[in-house]
Structure formats: structure tokens, C-alpha cells
Amino acid sequence: MSPPFTVDFEIDGRSVSLETRPDRRLLDLIREDVGITGVREGCGGGECGACSVLLDGRLINSCCMPAVQMKGCNITTIDGFAKTEEFTLIADAFAEAGAVQCGFCTPGFIMATAALLSHNPRPTDEDIRTGLSGILCRCTGYTMVIEAVKIAVEKLAAADLQFNQQTPTSKTMKATSLSPQTIADAIRLLNQGYRPVAGGTDLIVRRHALLKSEPKNAGTGNLFSCRQIVETNRMYQENGRLNIGSSVSLTDIIGFPGCPPLLRKALSSIGSPGIRNAATLAGNICNAGPAADSLPVLYLLNAKIHTSGGSGTRDISIEDFITGPGRTLLQPDELVLSICFKIPDEAAGEHGWIFKKVGTRAANALSKLSVAALWKNANNTLTDFRLAIGACAPTVIRSFEAEQLIIGSTTRELEQHLPQYLAVYGKLIRPIDDQRSTAAYRKNTALKLIEHIIKTAGNIHRNENKKW
């Protein structure tokens, strides 16, 4: 059993203090302990958005957030937001556009709309689609929902209403037993059998499913939060390198001016706004899933994983760190502190790049496969070329042999030797059949994408007068 754990937070303007398991879902705290039932459970896996709330002003899926992360947070639910004038105007806009059908998803859409318009009062159509991308409408009413947001924009502007701008909390909280502020305290918890969590968007879903199906095997729920550790919350550039703390959210990485466009593109394909506001890059790495969208890019960037544990600190290349599906070199007493890599010249236009994810839908989709590439072409000669493929083998595929064959090639040589390059990659691509795709589809599509990338990098498409 977990030791007693008390979580204190603000919700809809009132303070609550609850004794619970550290791994209890925020959704369950809200519905069962606080008694706010406007926050709904749909999928329970972070895919439908019916449980959306604002956490320190940011949209998150409450079914994916552990209680241990809630200390000192400010939460707004649909019930609390319903007491505002902004809610009235947004709700009127949804009614006017006919955007309410069965109504189950409506609280999620309204909270997503509030989150979007609070920081972007004049969104484009694309902004609206992105902002609402984590909310699933089973009645297929998306066109009317988008129209509702446009109407809400005009209503809010006409009323001269501006949202109360909340920003993620940055206050320093008092250290608690499960919210350590130093690496040494975190390592002590690791040695006591506790598990670190920063985002928790994947872990908490798995834990809850196990609690429901096999409660005897669900473990003790012993988690601790890394959010108060200074070293894990920093993101900075130094000597041409980018250092990303293990507790920094994907949203903050995407918004960081020094984030390479290639990495920004890959991270933007992960989940939805409600997921990205909580999830971390370190979590995506430590899950070690072959389909993790950040991994192909991190392989190209030759990223290093900086850890600290009882035996000291280590810098481990990402190729070595991930040893197989769900397996890494991280030791039981070791904590990931940061991810570091040299910033490529793509931001200055010197490197070309492509990231392509193939999934079943635009948001909240696990990859059938993904391909990332980075290259430099000088006078129709490739002086740099890197390519990585995800979800097509137990770990990310990157062939240094193929890259060395390609680097130094002219456009003509690339055209001549393209079958040879594809043959090298073809031997490495070993996908599986699963619920997302067949092995044959994955391999054929991956080879087509690789062919397209090589042709693009070598300016062969220009010669063919062919568009992708």
C-alpha cells in the first residue's frame, strides 16, 4: 500500500486538500472526491478530451494527470468556467452554430475554446483546428464546432471581453516528501522504490487500466513528482547546443525560439494540445516505444541523455540509451536530468529537412511509421545527409553505412545509385503486423518516403519536374 499522501490545490476558486494515492487520476479526484461531474470520462486514455480542464491556464486531459503532480496547482473545470460571462458567450455561439448534438463532448470543446482564445483572440482556421484537435466528436459535428468558435471570437470582441490570463505556475512550493527539490532527494526516493513522473500522460493511463483489470498487480502507486527539481525544469542554449530539462513540457519546447524546426514539427505531431501541455520529451524517450515521434529526430541530432544516480552522472547517446521496445539503460537509482544536442543549421536555411508521420488521423494517432531526414546540399552535391525511420524495427533505424554512401554524391550519382541506397535501407526495415498497420504497408510506405527524401535532398525532383 502507498503511504498517506495529501494533495492540496485550487479548483474553481476554492481550496481543497485530499488524501489519496500519488497515482490517482486528477479526473477521479474531481468527479469522486470533489464532486464536480461536468468533467466527463470518455475514453480514459487521453484521446477524446471529454475530461478536459485548465491546469494553471493550460488545457490538459485530467484522465492522464496523477495526483502527485497537482500540489499547488490552479484548476478550472467546466463547472467553474460556466459562472463566467465568457462561458455564456461561447455557449451561445455553440448553440447558434448548431454545434451541440448529443452534448457529451461539448464541455471539452468549450474548455478547449477557452484555452485557445485566452492566448489567441483572433485565431485562423488552422489555429482553431489545432486548438480543438484533442476533442473527439462522435456525432461528426466538427464543421459546426469550428463555425461556433468563429462566432465566439466575434461575440467576445463585441463585448470587449478579455480572458483572465493565467500562466503556468512558477511559484516555488515547499518541498514535500513526494515533491523533492534536489537531485539527491529524488535519488533517495528512487532507492526507496519510488518511480519518477514529470508528465505522466502515458504512465497514468496504463496504471489506471491495470488497477481496473488486475488490481492485485497494479503496484503500490509509489510515484514522486520531478516538477520541483530545478535542474529538470531548465531549457537553454549554450555553445551551439540545446539543453532540454526532463520536466519541460512538449508545448514549452515547441514554443522555445531555439527549438530546431525539425524537432518542433515532430513534437507538434504528438497527441493533442491537452497532451502536449503535460507530456515531456524525457517521457517520450524513456517509454522507448519504436513509434515514439520524437525519436527519429533525436537520432539524427545525435542527442545525449544526461542522467544522475547513485554512481554519479552519465551522458549516453540515444542510440545506446534505448536498447529495445520499452527498454533503456536507465538504472533503478538513476534519473534523467536533460537531453542535449547540437543545434543544426536548418534554422539558418543551410540544412534541408523533412519529418513525415503516417497515422490514422491528424491528432492523437500513434505512428504507423515515421521518417525524419536532415541534409545539406551545396551546388547539387550532398555534403551532409541523415535519415532515421521509426516504427519499422525494434528500435529507430539509422544507417550510417547508407548515409556515407550518399554523402558526397552529386545529383546524377544519386539518380544512378538510388536502387542501391534503397536496398540498404530495405534490409534494415523489419516492421511487424499490429492493430495499426501491416508489416507490408509499413515497409512499402517507408521505402517510398525514403526515395522521395533522397530525391528531394538531391534536387532530383527538380529535374523530373515532379511534385510530392
PAKOLTOR-945330 format. One record per residue (C-alpha): x, y, z. Coordinates in steps of 0.001 Angstrom, whole numbers, padded with zeros to 6 digits. Example, Ala and Ser with C-alpha at 12.3 -4.5 7.8 and 13.67 -1.06 7.14 Angstrom:
BEGIN
        c1        c2        c3
    012300   -004500    007800
    013670   -001060    007140
END
This chain:
BEGIN
        c1        c2        c3
    000000    000000    000000
    001077    003585   -000629
    001941    005720    002389
   -000566    008526    003132
   -000300    011307    000561
   -002122    014622    000781
   -002608    016810   -002256
   -003623    020471   -001983
   -004821    022521   -004948
   -007244    025227   -006027
   -010267    024205   -008077
   -012867    026621   -009426
   -011865    029229   -006880
   -011805    027073   -003766
   -009042    025252   -001934
   -009183    021508   -001441
   -006977    019091    000472
   -007366    015376   -000270
   -005672    012238    000978
   -005187    009817   -001895
   -002780    007611   -003836
    000012    009507   -005637
   -001005    007821   -008908
   -004722    008589   -008589
   -006048    010349   -011675
   -006987    014006   -011459
   -010235    013037   -013201
   -011188    010752   -010311
   -010269    013396   -007730
   -012503    015916   -009498
   -015503    013652   -010022
   -015442    011368   -006997
   -013721    013389   -004274
   -014608    016986   -005149
   -017969    016057   -006698
   -017711    018003   -009966
   -019315    015772   -012600
   -019322    018168   -015545
   -015828    016834   -016217
   -016590    013595   -018033
   -014790    010353   -018680
   -014935    009188   -022266
   -012011    007086   -023439
   -009906    007175   -020265
   -006816    007230   -022452
   -006257    010876   -023391
   -007867    010543   -026818
   -011339    012090   -026586
   -010896    015246   -024485
   -014208    014918   -022619
   -012293    015266   -019340
   -010507    018480   -020357
   -009797    021088   -017693
   -007493    024087   -017433
   -004433    023498   -015272
   -002760    026828   -014461
   -004481    028195   -017561
   -003441    025376   -019883
   -005702    022745   -021379
   -004951    019237   -020114
   -006643    015833   -020111
   -007455    015118   -016474
   -007571    011355   -017126
   -003802    011427   -017759
   -002636    013506   -014796
   -001541    011968   -011470
   -002459    013432   -008102
    001212    013767   -007203
    001559    016464   -009879
   -001341    018560   -008572
    000206    020123   -005468
   -000203    023901   -005580
   -001943    023916   -008976
   -004938    026001   -010020
   -007630    024035   -011851
   -010649    025357   -013745
   -013400    022923   -014738
   -016401    023405   -016976
   -018488    023964   -013825
   -016273    026829   -012682
   -015965    028342   -016139
   -019757    028223   -016516
   -020010    031017   -013943
   -018214    033489   -016228
   -019522    035844   -018883
   -017024    034394   -021342
   -018650    030990   -020968
   -022083    032458   -021713
   -020893    033985   -024975
   -019059    030822   -026049
   -022038    028621   -025159
   -024357    030949   -027088
   -022029    030688   -030089
   -022160    026881   -029966
   -025954    026975   -029824
   -026144    029496   -032679
   -023901    027352   -034898
   -025789    024144   -034083
   -022549    022723   -032679
   -024221    020829   -029833
   -025540    017423   -030806
   -025502    014633   -028214
   -023599    017078   -025991
   -021168    014633   -024405
   -018114    016262   -025979
   -019341    019831   -025536
   -017631    020574   -022196
   -014333    019503   -023743
   -014857    021703   -026787
   -015803    024698   -024648
   -012740    024306   -022420
   -010519    023903   -025494
   -012094    027032   -026992
   -011456    028954   -023778
   -007828    027802   -023706
   -007328    028799   -027346
   -008978    032220   -027180
   -007327    033146   -023886
   -003950    033414   -025644
   -005051    033820   -029276
   -008155    036041   -029536
   -008058    036093   -033354
   -007218    032533   -034418
   -007040    031396   -038024
   -008978    028351   -039200
   -005804    026290   -038818
   -005292    027623   -035283
   -008835    026566   -034416
   -008386    023076   -035839
   -005131    022660   -033927
   -006568    024057   -030693
   -009565    021712   -030801
   -007697    018721   -032205
   -007761    016768   -028942
   -011553    016734   -028611
   -013431    013868   -030255
   -016992    014393   -031523
   -018708    011050   -032084
   -021548    012815   -033910
   -019099    014193   -036523
   -020020    017824   -035956
   -016605    019397   -036465
   -017587    021875   -039176
   -020238    023394   -036907
   -017839    023450   -033955
   -015267    025416   -035972
   -018009    027831   -037013
   -019024    028153   -033347
   -015509    029214   -032385
   -015536    031869   -035124
   -018848    033200   -033819
   -017453    033191   -030273
   -014480    035253   -031435
   -016826    037968   -032725
   -019079    037855   -029659
   -016131    038220   -027291
   -014679    041056   -029366
   -018032    042876   -029491
   -018376    042558   -025720
   -014773    043728   -025295
   -014108    040757   -023039
   -010610    039553   -022377
   -009866    036302   -020639
   -008148    036330   -017292
   -004662    035476   -018489
   -003423    032558   -016414
    000082    031277   -016940
    001658    028039   -015751
    002564    028367   -012119
    006186    029245   -011486
    005955    029726   -007736
    008367    027737   -005637
    006414    025367   -003443
    007570    023982   -000158
    009363    020699   -000709
    007312    017669    000313
    008183    014016    000618
    006938    013312   -002906
    007865    016662   -004493
    011643    016802   -003987
    013538    019924   -004962
    017005    018400   -005192
    018515    015574   -007222
    019835    013974   -004030
    016328    013779   -002545
    014982    012342   -005796
    017669    009638   -005822
    016785    008752   -002210
    013185    008207   -003312
    014373    006054   -006222
    016325    003907   -003765
    013162    003519   -001691
    011298    002071   -004671
    009510    005206   -005878
    009154    005981   -009557
    009654    009488   -011022
    006968    011202   -013054
    007066    014529   -014882
    004215    014401   -017401
    002626    011037   -016654
    000349    011120   -019697
    001246    007548   -020674
    002096    006032   -017303
   -001148    007074   -015593
   -003309    005655   -018381
   -001512    002305   -018102
   -001645    002343   -014303
   -005382    003050   -014259
   -006117    000292   -016780
   -004127   -002149   -014641
   -005925   -001044   -011475
   -009246   -001828   -013145
   -008277   -005161   -014682
   -005694   -006548   -012260
   -005790   -004554   -009007
   -003524   -007055   -007249
   -000794   -006436   -009836
   -001158   -002658   -010069
    001691   -001967   -007669
    001824    000387   -004737
    001266    003601   -006672
    004521    004965   -005286
    005305    007921   -007554
    007105    011176   -006950
    006985    014388   -008953
    010081    015851   -010656
    008411    019212   -011269
    010140    020967   -008368
    013688    019904   -009294
    015405    022974   -010744
    017779    021015   -012989
    014921    019206   -014730
    012943    022378   -015468
    015582    024332   -017387
    015830    024774   -021147
    018658    026845   -022601
    021144    027250   -025448
    024854    027149   -024753
    027808    026895   -027140
    025584    025948   -030067
    023813    023205   -028144
    020266    022976   -026810
    019701    021562   -023329
    016146    020433   -022516
    015266    019518   -018934
    013394    016283   -018402
    010390    018050   -016810
    009927    020629   -019593
    006614    020096   -021402
    006409    019460   -025122
    004428    022693   -025508
    007240    024703   -023939
    009840    023002   -026151
    007770    023723   -029268
    007450    027376   -028251
    011139    027830   -027421
    012785    030107   -030038
    015875    027898   -030225
    013959    024693   -030919
    015045    023294   -034317
    012130    023366   -036810
    012559    019633   -037483
    012102    018799   -033799
    009249    021293   -033487
    007449    019557   -036362
    007864    016111   -034778
    006768    017204   -031305
    003734    019000   -032754
    002537    015651   -034122
    002426    014058   -030669
   -001025    013731   -029144
   -003007    016951   -028914
   -002691    020283   -027066
   -004073    018709   -023893
   -001399    016011   -024054
    001498    018236   -025144
    000820    020685   -022299
    001708    017935   -019804
    003883    015396   -021645
    007674    015651   -021712
    010420    014767   -024161
    012112    012634   -021497
    008913    010624   -021115
    008722    010025   -024851
    012326    008783   -024746
    012080    006640   -021616
    008954    004867   -022875
    011303    003601   -025602
    008454    002867   -027967
    009582    002221   -031563
    006780    004527   -032741
    007695    007463   -030461
    007564    010500   -032736
    010486    012390   -031205
    012984    009540   -031536
    013846    009645   -035278
    014684    013345   -034962
    016744    012833   -031800
    018701    010074   -033549
    019503    012489   -036393
    020624    015137   -033906
    022927    012642   -032123
    021201    013539   -028858
    022753    012729   -025490
    020772    011715   -022415
    022219    013245   -019238
    021465    011190   -016118
    022316    011285   -012436
    022275    008411   -009982
    023999    006772   -007066
    027094    006144   -009185
    027314    009709   -010477
    026351    011326   -013764
    026374    009870   -017266
    025973    011195   -020824
    024565    008428   -023000
    023969    008620   -026745
    020342    007994   -027603
    021303    005038   -029825
    022880    003347   -026801
    020282    004538   -024284
    017353    002759   -025994
    018062   -000972   -026138
    014713   -002305   -027356
    010936   -001791   -027145
    010289   -000418   -023669
    013903   -000965   -022598
    016645    001556   -021794
    019997    001702   -019998
    018466    003774   -017190
    019317    002186   -013850
    016793    001865   -010974
    018628    004559   -008970
    019106    006867   -011954
    017143    009935   -013035
    017118    011569   -016482
    018017    015220   -015975
    018165    016549   -019533
    018507    015904   -023241
    021232    017748   -025138
    022200    018068   -028814
    023972    020365   -031236
    021554    022719   -032976
    021690    022100   -036759
    021900    024881   -039323
    018345    024305   -040554
    017144    027460   -038810
    019516    029483   -040995
    018310    027694   -044109
    021556    025789   -044582
    020023    022389   -043868
    017002    020964   -045585
    014720    018700   -043550
    011620    016540   -043669
    009551    014884   -040959
    006711    012677   -042124
    004383    010776   -039837
    001878    008278   -041202
   -001074    007773   -038859
   -004785    007068   -038936
   -005777    010679   -038200
   -004321    014146   -037798
   -004183    014210   -033985
   -003836    011694   -031154
   -002613    009000   -033531
    000193    006554   -032885
    002506    006314   -035864
    002158    003545   -038380
    005640    004745   -039292
    007629    007959   -039284
    010640    009181   -041236
    012914    012131   -040469
    015769    013465   -042556
    018291    016284   -042422
    020648    017224   -045246
    022839    019923   -046742
    023098    020389   -050487
    025866    022588   -051897
    025944    023028   -055687
    023970    019818   -056261
    026299    017785   -054050
    025139    016418   -050710
    027653    017438   -048047
    025516    016094   -045196
    022721    013521   -045127
    020990    011862   -042178
    017848    009734   -042207
    016001    007849   -039456
    012910    005651   -039551
    010522    004925   -036678
    008044    002074   -036080
    009730   -000207   -038620
    012048   -002192   -036308
    012503   -002813   -032567
    014389    000486   -032340
    014746    003508   -034621
    016617    002706   -037843
    019546    004895   -038787
    022089    003501   -041268
    025475    005205   -041126
    026536    002919   -043991
    023832    004266   -046275
    024483    007856   -045178
    028185    007582   -046007
    027312    006170   -049430
    025006    009121   -050068
    027163    011955   -048666
    029353    013411   -051387
    027056    012273   -054176
    026039    014607   -056970
    022517    014756   -058323
    023496    012495   -061214
    025136    009960   -058891
    022097    009905   -056627
    019878    009099   -059598
    022220    006328   -060724
    022638    004676   -057314
    019162    005186   -055850
    018253    001445   -056093
    021432    000615   -054168
    020571    003041   -051368
    017025    001729   -051126
    018344   -001836   -050964
    020483   -000960   -047943
    017506    000540   -046116
    015229   -002281   -047260
    017375   -004845   -045418
    017065   -002868   -042184
    013310   -002294   -042273
    011734   -005113   -040245
    008235   -003999   -039251
    005514   -006087   -037630
    001797   -006571   -038169
   -000275   -004966   -035417
   -003627   -003221   -034903
   -002319   -000045   -036552
   -000917   -001453   -039777
    000512   -004399   -041649
    004212   -005038   -041988
    003940   -004930   -045784
    002293   -001499   -045736
    004893   -000136   -043356
    007821   -001374   -045411
    006460   -000267   -048788
    005481    003161   -047481
    008815    003650   -045704
    010766    002873   -048873
    008595    005265   -050887
    009224    008004   -048316
    012970    007321   -048320
    013025    007504   -052111
    011183    010823   -052002
    013564    012219   -049370
    016701    011246   -051310
    015281    012771   -054473
    014304    015943   -052637
    017701    016261   -050952
    019485    015741   -054254
    017250    018098   -056254
    016202    015174   -058438
    012550    016209   -058238
    013514    019465   -059941
    014968    017513   -062836
    011892    015308   -063006
    009541    018309   -062751
    007716    016205   -060177
    005865    017309   -057053
    005402    015382   -053815
END
